[in-house]
Amino acid sequence: MRGHAEFRSCGDLTKQYRPRYHGAVPSVAKIVAAMRANPRSIRYDDLAKVCEHYFGPPRTTGGSHAVFKTPWPGDPRVNIQNDHGQAKAYQVRQVLAAIDKKEAQA
């Protein structure tokens, strides 16, 4: 049985492993800048974070697509799809177009 001197608290382990496995989470503005620079190298989780920031929670998440409602009539939705952890480039471009349209209306 281990003695008390060898026991590490959970706080010590969190401090030791957190930086390695849980890096800094980029802000929405940084993600959007990265999307504009290169739409092919965007993680799905980052794209979902941007969509939730601009359009609110997804209307549908049960299937392979997350569907976000946009505030204008016509085609009032943005669909994104998880492709092995990456976002699809054409969907990133569609999200950027929707963000630009929303900001132009404001």
N, CA, C and O of each residue as an XYZ file, in Angstrom:
424
protein
N       0.838     -1.174      0.000
C       0.000      0.000      0.000
C       0.884      1.238      0.000
O       1.913      1.275      0.673
N       0.477      2.253     -0.759
C       1.247      3.477     -0.864
C       1.128      4.318      0.399
O       0.092      4.357      1.062
N       2.218      4.978      0.694
C       2.190      5.915      1.813
C       1.636      7.247      1.366
O       1.502      7.501      0.169
N       1.317      8.089      2.308
C       0.732      9.379      1.985
C       1.704     10.279      1.239
O       1.267     11.154      0.490
N       2.984     10.097      1.415
C       3.975     10.938      0.751
C       3.990     10.689     -0.766
O       4.311     11.587     -1.543
N       3.641      9.465     -1.176
C       3.653      9.139     -2.603
C       2.367      9.535     -3.304
O       2.324      9.550     -4.534
N       1.335      9.850     -2.570
C       0.030     10.159     -3.149
C       0.040     11.562     -3.761
O       0.472     12.528     -3.131
N      -0.438     11.650     -4.981
C      -0.574     12.950     -5.652
C      -2.048     13.315     -5.703
O      -2.901     12.468     -5.969
N      -2.333     14.557     -5.451
C      -3.727     14.984     -5.525
C      -4.135     15.134     -6.988
O      -3.281     15.244     -7.868
N      -5.419     15.139     -7.238
C      -5.919     15.310     -8.597
C      -5.520     16.667     -9.146
O      -5.283     16.797    -10.347
N      -5.442     17.670     -8.305
C      -5.033     18.999     -8.757
C      -3.629     18.984     -9.324
O      -3.363     19.655    -10.321
N      -2.722     18.231     -8.712
C      -1.356     18.135     -9.222
C      -1.335     17.479    -10.597
O      -0.606     17.919    -11.486
N      -2.122     16.438    -10.772
C      -2.165     15.751    -12.064
C      -2.793     16.637    -13.129
O      -2.353     16.635    -14.279
N      -3.818     17.393    -12.752
C      -4.458     18.285    -13.713
C      -3.472     19.328    -14.209
O      -3.422     19.615    -15.405
N      -2.689     19.895    -13.306
C      -1.705     20.895    -13.699
C      -0.645     20.282    -14.608
O      -0.146     20.938    -15.523
N      -0.308     19.038    -14.355
C       0.743     18.377    -15.118
C       0.270     18.015    -16.528
O       1.018     18.213    -17.485
N      -0.933     17.496    -16.683
C      -1.377     16.968    -17.971
C      -2.257     17.925    -18.766
O      -2.362     17.766    -19.982
N      -2.881     18.892    -18.151
C      -3.800     19.777    -18.852
C      -3.156     20.502    -20.038
O      -3.750     20.497    -21.116
N      -1.984     21.123    -19.906
C      -1.423     21.822    -21.059
C      -1.126     20.899    -22.241
O      -1.211     21.319    -23.395
N      -0.785     19.673    -21.961
C      -0.437     18.745    -23.036
C      -1.672     18.329    -23.832
O      -1.629     18.310    -25.062
N      -2.754     17.999    -23.162
C      -3.920     17.439    -23.826
C      -5.027     18.454    -24.072
O      -5.912     18.204    -24.890
N      -5.002     19.578    -23.397
C      -6.054     20.573    -23.536
C      -5.404     21.924    -23.820
O      -5.236     22.744    -22.918
N      -5.046     22.144    -25.064
C      -4.423     23.399    -25.443
C      -5.409     24.544    -25.365
O      -6.574     24.346    -25.022
N      -4.958     25.710    -25.675
C      -5.807     26.883    -25.634
C      -6.901     26.775    -26.691
O      -6.653     26.327    -27.811
N      -8.090     27.183    -26.332
C      -9.216     27.163    -27.247
C      -9.226     28.492    -27.993
O      -9.273     29.549    -27.363
N      -9.181     28.460    -29.326
C      -9.142     29.715    -30.071
C     -10.466     30.460    -29.987
O     -11.524     29.844    -29.850
N     -10.407     31.783    -30.069
C     -11.616     32.591    -30.028
C     -12.338     32.497    -31.371
O     -11.766     32.059    -32.370
N     -13.594     32.911    -31.378
C     -14.391     32.872    -32.599
C     -13.742     33.739    -33.678
O     -13.706     33.348    -34.845
N     -13.229     34.914    -33.297
C     -12.595     35.803    -34.274
C     -11.370     35.148    -34.915
O     -11.147     35.293    -36.117
N     -10.577     34.430    -34.118
C      -9.401     33.750    -34.665
C      -9.798     32.608    -35.590
O      -9.148     32.369    -36.608
N     -10.865     31.906    -35.232
C     -11.330     30.805    -36.082
C     -11.828     31.351    -37.419
O     -11.518     30.794    -38.473
N     -12.602     32.443    -37.377
C     -13.116     33.044    -38.613
C     -11.955     33.522    -39.488
O     -11.992     33.350    -40.707
N     -10.935     34.112    -38.888
C      -9.760     34.534    -39.660
C      -9.079     33.333    -40.314
O      -8.654     33.411    -41.467
N      -8.974     32.228    -39.587
C      -8.384     31.010    -40.146
C      -9.264     30.436    -41.250
O      -8.753     29.901    -42.234
N     -10.588     30.542    -41.094
C     -11.507     30.069    -42.124
C     -11.322     30.856    -43.410
O     -11.346     30.288    -44.502
N     -11.140     32.156    -43.284
C     -10.952     33.000    -44.468
C      -9.598     32.716    -45.132
O      -9.485     32.750    -46.358
N      -8.593     32.441    -44.334
C      -7.257     32.182    -44.869
C      -7.179     30.837    -45.593
O      -6.577     30.736    -46.662
N      -7.790     29.806    -45.007
C      -7.712     28.470    -45.599
C      -8.927     27.650    -45.181
O      -8.909     27.048    -44.108
N      -9.982     27.606    -45.994
C     -11.191     26.864    -45.613
C     -11.019     25.347    -45.559
O     -11.905     24.651    -45.061
N      -9.907     24.823    -46.056
C      -9.706     23.369    -46.077
C      -9.173     22.811    -44.759
O      -9.294     21.611    -44.510
N      -8.597     23.643    -43.928
C      -7.954     23.112    -42.719
C      -8.676     23.536    -41.449
O      -8.031     23.919    -40.473
N     -10.000     23.473    -41.444
C     -10.805     23.876    -40.293
C     -11.393     22.634    -39.631
O     -11.975     21.772    -40.290
N     -11.228     22.564    -38.325
C     -11.807     21.445    -37.577
C     -13.323     21.621    -37.468
O     -13.817     22.745    -37.382
N     -14.043     20.524    -37.472
C     -15.496     20.559    -37.366
C     -15.936     21.244    -36.072
O     -16.867     22.049    -36.087
N     -15.281     20.935    -34.961
C     -15.658     21.537    -33.678
C     -15.504     23.051    -33.710
O     -16.313     23.765    -33.119
N     -14.479     23.549    -34.391
C     -14.286     24.992    -34.507
C     -15.382     25.617    -35.368
O     -15.892     26.688    -35.037
N     -15.747     24.962    -36.462
C     -16.815     25.476    -37.315
C     -18.143     25.476    -36.560
O     -18.922     26.423    -36.678
N     -18.404     24.437    -35.795
C     -19.634     24.383    -35.007
C     -19.663     25.511    -33.966
O     -20.715     26.102    -33.720
N     -18.523     25.803    -33.365
C     -18.435     26.889    -32.388
C     -18.774     28.230    -33.040
O     -19.504     29.035    -32.462
N     -18.247     28.468    -34.234
C     -18.529     29.704    -34.964
C     -20.016     29.783    -35.312
O     -20.639     30.829    -35.133
N     -20.580     28.693    -35.804
C     -22.002     28.675    -36.172
C     -22.893     28.935    -34.964
O     -23.870     29.678    -35.064
N     -22.569     28.335    -33.828
C     -23.363     28.576    -32.622
C     -23.247     30.027    -32.170
O     -24.214     30.591    -31.658
N     -22.092     30.631    -32.348
C     -21.906     32.028    -31.967
C     -22.773     32.950    -32.820
O     -23.422     33.855    -32.293
N     -22.789     32.728    -34.126
C     -23.511     33.611    -35.039
C     -24.988     33.254    -35.207
O     -25.810     34.151    -35.397
N     -25.344     31.976    -35.143
C     -26.696     31.549    -35.492
C     -27.456     30.861    -34.363
O     -28.616     30.494    -34.548
N     -26.842     30.679    -33.214
C     -27.507     30.017    -32.101
C     -27.317     28.512    -32.157
O     -26.587     28.007    -33.009
N     -27.968     27.796    -31.255
C     -27.797     26.334    -31.214
C     -28.359     25.673    -32.476
O     -29.280     26.201    -33.100
N     -27.809     24.529    -32.844
C     -28.299     23.859    -34.057
C     -29.723     23.359    -33.884
O     -30.122     22.927    -32.802
N     -30.469     23.426    -34.954
C     -31.848     22.943    -34.947
C     -31.860     21.423    -34.993
O     -32.702     20.783    -34.363
N     -30.941     20.856    -35.729
C     -30.871     19.405    -35.887
C     -29.440     18.952    -35.669
O     -28.507     19.514    -36.244
N     -29.267     17.922    -34.826
C     -27.946     17.339    -34.643
C     -27.996     15.823    -34.649
O     -26.957     15.182    -34.487
N     -29.160     15.231    -34.829
C     -29.305     13.790    -34.709
C     -28.637     12.997    -35.807
O     -28.153     11.893    -35.558
N     -28.598     13.527    -37.013
C     -28.016     12.801    -38.131
C     -26.574     13.174    -38.350
O     -25.841     13.491    -37.413
N     -26.181     13.131    -39.607
C     -24.793     13.432    -39.934
C     -24.542     14.926    -40.096
O     -23.390     15.350    -40.178
N     -25.606     15.735    -40.144
C     -25.475     17.172    -40.333
C     -25.977     17.923    -39.098
O     -26.896     17.470    -38.415
N     -25.371     19.060    -38.825
C     -25.905     20.010    -37.850
C     -26.501     21.156    -38.664
O     -25.835     21.710    -39.539
N     -27.747     21.510    -38.380
C     -28.465     22.511    -39.160
C     -28.692     23.739    -38.280
O     -29.274     23.647    -37.199
N     -28.219     24.897    -38.765
C     -28.360     26.155    -38.038
C     -29.300     27.060    -38.819
O     -29.212     27.153    -40.043
N     -30.200     27.726    -38.104
C     -31.171     28.622    -38.720
C     -30.558     30.010    -38.876
O     -29.890     30.508    -37.970
N     -30.791     30.631    -40.032
C     -30.323     31.985    -40.285
C     -31.512     32.945    -40.185
O     -32.655     32.519    -40.351
N     -31.265     34.231    -39.917
C     -32.365     35.160    -39.651
C     -33.067     35.726    -40.889
O     -33.948     36.571    -40.734
N     -32.724     35.306    -42.099
C     -33.351     35.876    -43.286
C     -34.221     34.844    -43.978
O     -33.991     33.643    -43.835
N     -35.228     35.302    -44.732
C     -36.095     34.362    -45.461
C     -35.390     33.825    -46.707
O     -34.332     34.318    -47.099
N     -35.977     32.838    -47.302
C     -35.392     32.222    -48.498
C     -34.839     30.858    -48.149
O     -35.594     29.913    -47.924
N     -33.528     30.755    -48.104
C     -32.884     29.505    -47.711
C     -32.343     29.707    -46.292
O     -31.154     29.969    -46.112
N     -33.208     29.587    -45.297
C     -32.841     29.995    -43.932
C     -32.113     28.930    -43.123
O     -32.527     28.604    -42.011
N     -31.033     28.387    -43.674
C     -30.310     27.388    -42.887
C     -28.857     27.288    -43.355
O     -28.507     27.615    -44.488
N     -28.041     26.822    -42.424
C     -26.643     26.521    -42.702
C     -26.422     25.094    -42.240
O     -26.674     24.767    -41.080
N     -25.956     24.246    -43.135
C     -25.677     22.847    -42.795
C     -24.173     22.651    -42.693
O     -23.409     23.128    -43.532
N     -23.760     21.937    -41.645
C     -22.351     21.551    -41.558
C     -22.281     20.062    -41.268
O     -23.188     19.484    -40.670
N     -21.199     19.460    -41.699
C     -21.055     18.006    -41.620
C     -19.663     17.655    -41.104
O     -18.665     18.233    -41.536
N     -19.609     16.706    -40.181
C     -18.344     16.244    -39.629
C     -17.750     15.192    -40.570
O     -18.351     14.144    -40.808
N     -16.574     15.488    -41.095
C     -15.886     14.567    -42.004
C     -14.594     14.116    -41.335
O     -13.520     14.642    -41.624
N     -14.705     13.140    -40.440
C     -13.562     12.599    -39.697
C     -12.844     13.698    -38.901
O     -11.615     13.758    -38.876
N     -13.627     14.559    -38.258
C     -13.066     15.612    -37.422
C     -12.794     16.916    -38.149
O     -12.520     17.932    -37.511
N     -12.865     16.906    -39.461
C     -12.630     18.113    -40.250
C     -13.955     18.622    -40.818
O     -14.902     17.858    -41.001
N     -14.001     19.918    -41.090
C     -15.157     20.510    -41.759
C     -14.925     20.454    -43.264
O     -13.787     20.524    -43.729
N     -16.006     20.329    -44.017
C     -15.884     20.320    -45.475
C     -15.661     21.751    -45.957
O     -16.316     22.679    -45.483
N     -14.741     21.927    -46.894
C     -14.331     23.259    -47.347
C     -15.500     24.044    -47.937
O     -15.628     25.240    -47.674
N     -16.357     23.395    -48.728
C     -17.463     24.129    -49.331
C     -18.452     24.593    -48.267
O     -19.086     25.635    -48.432
N     -18.594     23.835    -47.177
C     -19.480     24.255    -46.095
C     -18.867     25.407    -45.307
O     -19.589     26.282    -44.828
N     -17.545     25.415    -45.167
C     -16.865     26.537    -44.511
C     -17.117     27.805    -45.322
O     -17.403     28.857    -44.751
N     -17.014     27.715    -46.649
C     -17.265     28.878    -47.501
C     -18.725     29.330    -47.403
O     -18.999     30.530    -47.435
N     -19.663     28.386    -47.283
C     -21.072     28.741    -47.122
C     -21.302     29.452    -45.790
O     -22.069     30.413    -45.728
N     -20.652     28.995    -44.733
C     -20.777     29.639    -43.427
C     -20.207     31.053    -43.488
O     -20.806     31.979    -42.942
N     -19.060     31.238    -44.143
C     -18.475     32.567    -44.284
C     -19.413     33.502    -45.045
O     -19.560     34.667    -44.674
N     -20.049     33.001    -46.107
C     -20.998     33.818    -46.871
C     -22.193     34.207    -45.991
O     -22.671     35.340    -46.058
N     -22.672     33.272    -45.171
C     -23.797     33.564    -44.284
C     -23.398     34.583    -43.212
O     -24.194     35.457    -42.867
N     -22.183     34.480    -42.685
C     -21.696     35.444    -41.694
C     -21.603     36.829    -42.336
O     -22.029     37.817    -41.738
N     -21.052     36.907    -43.540
C     -20.940     38.191    -44.242
C     -22.308     38.805    -44.494
O     -22.490     40.011    -44.331
N     -23.268     37.980    -44.891
C     -24.626     38.468    -45.131
C     -25.266     38.969    -43.852
O     -25.935     40.002    -43.852
N     -25.064     38.239    -42.759
C     -25.644     38.648    -41.479
C     -25.014     39.961    -40.994
O     -25.718     40.834    -40.487
N     -23.703     40.101    -41.145
C     -23.035     41.321    -40.708
C     -23.405     42.511    -41.596
O     -23.427     43.645    -41.117
N     -23.698     42.274    -42.889
C     -24.116     43.348    -43.783
C     -25.505     43.863    -43.417
O     -25.798     45.044    -43.602
N     -26.360     42.984    -42.899
C     -27.704     43.378    -42.499
C     -27.731     44.139    -41.179
O     -28.669     44.888    -40.904
N     -26.708     43.943    -40.374
C     -26.701     44.575    -39.037
C     -26.380     46.042    -39.068
O     -26.341     46.688    -38.021
